[in-house]
Amino acid sequence: MSILDSIIPRARAANKQIVLAEGQDPRVVEAAVEVVRQRIARVIILATEEEISGASAEAGVSVEIAGLTVKNWLKAEESEELAEQFYRLRAHKGVTRVQAREIMRNRLYFGNMMVRAGLADGMVAGSIASTPDMLRAAFRCLGTEEGINIASSCFIMDLAQPSPAGDRVLAFADCGVNPEPNSGQLVDIAIATCETFTALTGRPPRVAFLSFSTHGSAKHPLVDKVARAAQLMRRRMEEQGRADVVSDGELQADAALVPDVARRKC
């Protein structure tokens, strides 16, 4: 069973409202219609009249469907209030009201501020926008959750066949945001990824801190950094009473994923 098979029923029950910011993309419009058709979520597409007309025609779908709203954010009545909220949020950084109004013309900022204002439960974008643009908008409008010291990303891999250890779903982090985290940041990334993994799968996480060394088989400062992170992770979990989180490291990928290799190397 795919991980989506377990996520979709929970999404239907939650009935969240999601902003899809890039309504100029036919793929986004097609996905929006399918999400609403399957009752996975209610959807707001950000698009001008010209954009939605062209994108829906190219996708071969109609957006005239209950549960789907097309919003021209450039003309939206919420624009002034969202600009004011953004001004109050970023005034300490030198943002003026005039600048805030101009920033709200950026669909990524508008969508994120809708989430901040409670007008939507989440926003999805990135089919066109670059990762740096996505991250900047999210950081400036939403920031990080309380207790999260560093923002990070993780990739969820839903395998066609189970790994040798029997796992169908793996989470890899951080593959998109932090190019060179230190040991403490690696721990923060691991903890955030554990939370995401459990939220999506309902399963307790098992964490491998990956390196090109397994338990000291190679000597290098980068190995030392990962080994320290593994030690810090175990200490942090013990302090928090998190017996559900099992972690080890430093490990090479084969030792982390293949039990026979782990028995030889570990």
C-alpha positions as CSV (number, residue, x, y, z in Angstrom):
1,M,0.0,0.0,0.0
2,S,1.3,3.4,-0.9
3,I,1.8,6.0,1.8
4,L,-0.8,8.1,-0.1
5,D,-3.4,5.4,0.5
6,S,-3.2,6.2,4.2
7,I,-2.8,9.9,3.9
8,I,-5.7,10.6,1.6
9,P,-8.5,9.3,4.0
10,R,-7.0,11.4,6.8
11,A,-6.9,14.5,4.5
12,R,-10.5,14.0,3.6
13,A,-11.5,13.8,7.2
14,A,-9.6,17.0,8.0
15,N,-11.2,18.9,5.1
16,K,-8.5,21.6,5.0
17,Q,-8.4,24.6,2.7
18,I,-5.2,24.7,0.6
19,V,-3.8,27.5,-1.5
20,L,-2.2,26.6,-4.8
21,A,-0.2,29.7,-5.7
22,E,0.8,28.9,-9.3
23,G,-2.5,28.9,-11.1
24,Q,-0.8,29.9,-14.3
25,D,0.6,26.3,-14.5
26,P,-1.8,23.8,-16.3
27,R,-0.4,21.0,-14.1
28,V,-1.4,22.9,-11.0
29,V,-4.9,23.5,-12.3
30,E,-5.3,19.9,-13.3
31,A,-4.1,18.8,-9.8
32,A,-6.5,21.2,-8.1
33,V,-9.5,19.8,-9.9
34,E,-8.5,16.3,-9.1
35,V,-7.9,17.1,-5.4
36,V,-11.3,18.6,-5.1
37,R,-13.0,15.9,-7.2
38,Q,-11.6,13.3,-4.8
39,R,-12.6,15.5,-1.8
40,I,-9.0,15.5,-0.5
41,A,-9.2,19.2,0.3
42,R,-10.8,22.5,-0.6
43,V,-8.6,24.5,-2.9
44,I,-8.0,28.1,-3.7
45,I,-6.1,28.7,-6.9
46,L,-4.2,32.0,-7.3
47,A,-4.5,33.2,-10.9
48,T,-5.6,36.1,-13.0
49,E,-8.6,35.7,-15.3
50,E,-6.3,35.3,-18.3
51,E,-4.0,32.8,-16.5
52,I,-6.8,30.5,-15.4
53,S,-8.5,30.6,-18.8
54,G,-5.3,29.6,-20.5
55,A,-4.2,27.0,-17.9
56,S,-7.6,25.3,-17.6
57,A,-7.9,25.1,-21.4
58,E,-4.5,23.6,-21.8
59,A,-5.2,21.1,-19.0
60,G,-8.5,20.2,-20.5
61,V,-10.4,20.7,-17.3
62,S,-13.2,23.0,-15.9
63,V,-12.6,24.9,-12.7
64,E,-16.4,25.3,-12.2
65,I,-16.5,22.7,-9.5
66,A,-17.8,23.0,-5.9
67,G,-14.9,23.3,-3.4
68,L,-12.6,25.0,-5.8
69,T,-12.1,28.8,-5.8
70,V,-10.1,30.9,-8.3
71,K,-8.8,34.1,-6.7
72,N,-7.1,36.9,-8.6
73,W,-4.8,38.0,-5.8
74,L,-4.0,41.2,-7.6
75,K,-7.6,42.4,-7.1
76,A,-8.5,40.5,-3.9
77,E,-10.3,42.4,-1.2
78,E,-8.0,40.8,1.3
79,S,-4.9,42.4,-0.2
80,E,-4.9,45.6,1.9
81,E,-5.4,43.7,5.2
82,L,-2.7,41.1,4.3
83,A,-0.4,44.0,3.3
84,E,-1.0,45.6,6.7
85,Q,-0.3,42.4,8.5
86,F,2.9,41.9,6.6
87,Y,3.9,45.5,7.3
88,R,3.4,45.0,11.1
89,L,5.3,41.7,10.8
90,R,8.3,43.1,9.0
91,A,8.4,46.8,10.0
92,H,11.3,46.1,12.3
93,K,13.2,45.0,9.2
94,G,12.6,48.3,7.5
95,V,9.6,47.3,5.4
96,T,7.2,50.3,4.7
97,R,3.5,50.1,4.1
98,V,4.0,51.0,0.4
99,Q,6.6,48.2,0.1
100,A,4.2,45.7,1.9
101,R,1.5,46.5,-0.6
102,E,3.8,45.9,-3.5
103,I,5.1,42.6,-1.9
104,M,1.5,41.3,-1.7
105,R,1.4,41.5,-5.5
106,N,3.8,38.5,-5.4
107,R,1.6,35.4,-5.3
108,L,4.0,33.4,-3.0
109,Y,3.8,36.1,-0.4
110,F,0.1,36.6,-0.8
111,G,-0.5,32.8,-0.4
112,N,1.7,32.6,2.7
113,M,0.0,35.5,4.3
114,M,-3.4,33.9,3.7
115,V,-2.1,31.0,5.8
116,R,-0.8,33.3,8.5
117,A,-4.1,35.2,8.6
118,G,-6.1,31.9,8.9
119,L,-7.7,32.3,5.5
120,A,-6.2,29.0,4.5
121,D,-4.6,26.0,6.2
122,G,-1.6,25.6,3.9
123,M,0.0,26.6,0.7
124,V,1.6,24.5,-2.1
125,A,3.9,26.0,-4.8
126,G,7.2,25.2,-6.5
127,S,6.1,23.9,-9.9
128,I,7.4,27.2,-11.3
129,A,8.9,29.2,-8.4
130,S,12.5,28.4,-7.4
131,T,13.3,26.9,-4.0
132,P,15.1,30.1,-2.8
133,D,12.0,32.2,-3.7
134,M,9.7,29.7,-1.9
135,L,11.8,29.6,1.2
136,R,12.2,33.4,1.4
137,A,8.4,33.9,1.2
138,A,7.7,31.2,3.8
139,F,10.4,32.5,6.2
140,R,9.3,36.1,6.0
141,C,5.6,35.4,6.3
142,L,5.4,32.4,8.5
143,G,8.8,31.7,10.2
144,T,9.4,28.5,12.0
145,E,7.3,26.6,14.5
146,E,8.1,27.3,18.2
147,G,11.0,25.1,19.3
148,I,12.4,24.6,15.8
149,N,15.9,26.1,15.7
150,I,16.5,25.6,12.0
151,A,14.2,25.2,9.1
152,S,14.9,22.1,7.0
153,S,13.4,19.9,4.4
154,C,13.0,16.2,3.9
155,F,12.1,13.9,1.0
156,I,9.7,11.1,1.5
157,M,10.6,8.1,-0.6
158,D,7.8,5.6,-1.1
159,L,9.6,2.5,-2.4
160,A,8.1,0.2,-5.0
161,Q,9.6,-2.7,-3.1
162,P,10.5,-2.9,0.6
163,S,14.1,-2.3,1.5
164,P,16.1,-5.3,2.9
165,A,15.1,-4.1,6.4
166,G,11.5,-4.3,5.4
167,D,10.8,-0.5,5.1
168,R,8.6,0.8,2.3
169,V,8.8,4.5,3.3
170,L,12.0,6.4,4.0
171,A,12.6,10.0,4.8
172,F,15.9,11.7,3.7
173,A,17.0,15.0,5.2
174,D,18.2,17.6,4.7
175,C,18.4,17.4,0.9
176,G,17.1,20.9,0.0
177,V,17.8,23.7,2.5
178,N,21.0,23.4,4.6
179,P,24.1,22.5,2.6
180,E,26.5,22.2,5.5
181,P,24.8,21.8,8.9
182,N,26.9,21.4,12.1
183,S,26.3,18.6,14.6
184,G,23.7,20.5,16.6
185,Q,21.8,21.5,13.4
186,L,21.9,17.8,12.2
187,V,20.1,16.9,15.4
188,D,17.5,19.6,14.9
189,I,17.0,18.4,11.3
190,A,16.7,14.8,12.5
191,I,14.1,15.6,15.1
192,A,12.0,17.7,12.7
193,T,12.2,14.9,10.2
194,C,11.1,12.4,12.9
195,E,8.0,14.5,13.5
196,T,7.2,14.7,9.8
197,F,7.7,10.9,9.3
198,T,5.5,10.0,12.3
199,A,2.8,12.5,11.2
200,L,2.7,11.0,7.7
201,T,3.1,7.3,8.5
202,G,1.9,6.9,12.1
203,R,5.1,4.9,12.8
204,P,7.9,5.5,15.3
205,P,11.1,6.7,13.5
206,R,14.4,4.9,13.3
207,V,17.2,7.4,12.6
208,A,20.5,6.7,10.8
209,F,23.0,9.5,10.7
210,L,24.7,8.8,7.4
211,S,28.4,9.3,6.5
212,F,31.1,7.6,4.5
213,S,32.1,5.8,7.7
214,T,30.5,3.2,9.9
215,H,31.3,3.5,13.6
216,G,34.8,4.9,13.1
217,S,35.8,2.9,10.1
218,A,37.2,6.1,8.5
219,K,38.9,9.1,10.1
220,H,37.9,12.6,9.0
221,P,36.5,15.8,10.5
222,L,33.2,15.3,8.6
223,V,32.9,11.8,10.1
224,D,33.5,13.3,13.6
225,K,30.7,15.9,13.0
226,V,28.2,13.2,12.1
227,A,29.3,10.9,15.0
228,R,28.8,13.9,17.4
229,A,25.4,14.5,16.0
230,A,24.4,10.8,16.7
231,Q,25.6,11.1,20.3
232,L,23.8,14.4,20.8
233,M,20.6,12.9,19.3
234,R,20.7,9.9,21.7
235,R,21.3,12.3,24.7
236,R,18.5,14.6,23.6
237,M,16.0,11.8,23.2
238,E,17.0,10.4,26.6
239,E,16.5,13.8,28.2
240,Q,13.0,14.1,26.6
241,G,12.0,10.5,27.5
242,R,11.6,9.7,23.8
243,A,12.1,5.9,23.9
244,D,10.1,5.7,20.7
245,V,13.0,7.3,18.7
246,V,15.8,4.8,17.9
247,S,18.9,6.3,16.4
248,D,22.4,5.3,15.4
249,G,25.5,6.7,13.6
250,E,27.6,7.4,12.0
251,L,26.6,4.8,9.4
252,Q,27.2,4.2,5.8
253,A,24.0,3.8,3.8
254,D,24.4,0.0,3.2
255,A,24.8,-0.5,7.0
256,A,21.7,1.6,7.7
257,L,19.5,-0.2,5.1
258,V,20.8,-3.8,4.8
259,P,20.6,-5.9,8.0
260,D,23.3,-8.4,6.8
261,V,25.7,-5.5,6.1
262,A,24.9,-3.9,9.5
263,R,25.7,-7.2,11.3
264,R,29.2,-7.3,9.6
265,K,30.0,-3.6,9.9
266,C,28.5,-2.7,13.3
